[in-house]
Amino acid sequence: LQNVRIDPSSLSFNMWKEIPVPFYLSVYFFHVVNPDNVLKGEKPQVQERGPYVYREFRHKSNITFNDNDTVSFLEYRTFQFQPAKSYGLESDYIVMPNILVLTAAMLVENQPLSLKVLMSLAFSTLGERAFMNRTVGEIMWGYEDPLMDFINKYFPNLLPFNGKFGLFSELNNTHSGLFTVFTGVKDFSRIHLVNKWNGLSKVSFWHSDQCNMINGTSGQMWAPFMTPESSLEFYSPDACRSMKLVYQEAGVFEGIPIYRFVAPPTLFANGSVYPPNEGFCPCLESGIQNVSTCRFGAPLFLSHPHFYNADPVLAEAVLGLHPNHQEHSLFLDIHPVTGIPMNCSVKLQLSLYIKAVKGIG
């Protein structure tokens, strides 16, 4: 037991501090084949591009042991592109929805008409369109856009960032918040459980106490001595919520016994299908979670890839989606004696909700 506690004298401390197993982030994009026709009301037709693979390096810093059997730390992440593992280059061009334009349009939807006209003029003057053709590198790590300067000048505080805009620009060389977790030194039953995140015992993104709870671990190690009745619960700052995976089966990974944990069908279910998720609403079809409240109001939705395990109407609304269990489900394989992950495949999809905003043209 002493060797799995979070303690500088334990055998697993260095592994906890800097995880030796290589992490890889594989990114796929949906290239929109018919953007002009989409604006006329036709179904989007997409081609999946990728994977664009990045090696993810993680290291903990500012490690501080507290008096209440907890330790606080910041975990920094850096990403390095891996051309040999990728199917394509960061210089590849992708046609996709213009997140900045569509987010700006949605954010002024309930503003006075004069502000909508001002935003429309900006779109026209700056040559902004509903779809953009950008490189993978720009989409991932950021690009200069004069619209950003315009918004920050005339609509201060509408967007929470300046400079370049990119999907992952906020993640590289940054940390995911201050975690405070139990060390298990005094109370072994609470080992790795999150005590606070950024000083908070619960978040305020959602509309129910249950959905705002910070449950489980920080998502890297779990309590040892698992049984098939165990579940894997963790708080994800990227998803702004706690998630719970359930036991599926026992197996072996490279000669090591493991328990496989998978996402239950209810993970992204809406409130009408799974009432405990009502706090994550307003919801659309079941199987996609509205994360706009924790993503500066941008109309973003989280789901399994290709809308796997979601209402079939979602995949049917887009040509080129083929949801299936083997390619699009997620799992974690855990060594049950130590609680250490041996293998994982966490697959998630981020989608942008597009609609016409009256007064914006």
Secondary structure, 3 states (H helix, E strand, C coil): CCCCCCCCCCCCHHHHHCCCCCEEEEEEEEEECCHHHHHCCCCCEEEEEEEEEEEEEEEEEEEEECCCCEEEEEEEEEEEECHHHCCCCCCCEEEEECHHHHHHHHHCCCCCHHHHHHHHHHHHHCCCCCEEEEEHHHHHHCECCHHHHHHHHHCCCCCCCCCCECCCCCCCCEEEEEEEEECCCCCHHHCCEEEEECCECECCCCCCHHHHECCCECCCCCCCCCCCCCEEEEEECCCCEEEEEEEEEEEEECCEEEEEEECCCCCCCCCCCCHHHHHHCCCCCCCEEECHHHCCCCCEEEECHHHCCCCHHHHHCCECCCCCHHHHCCEEEEECCCCEEEEEECCCEEEECCCCCCCCC
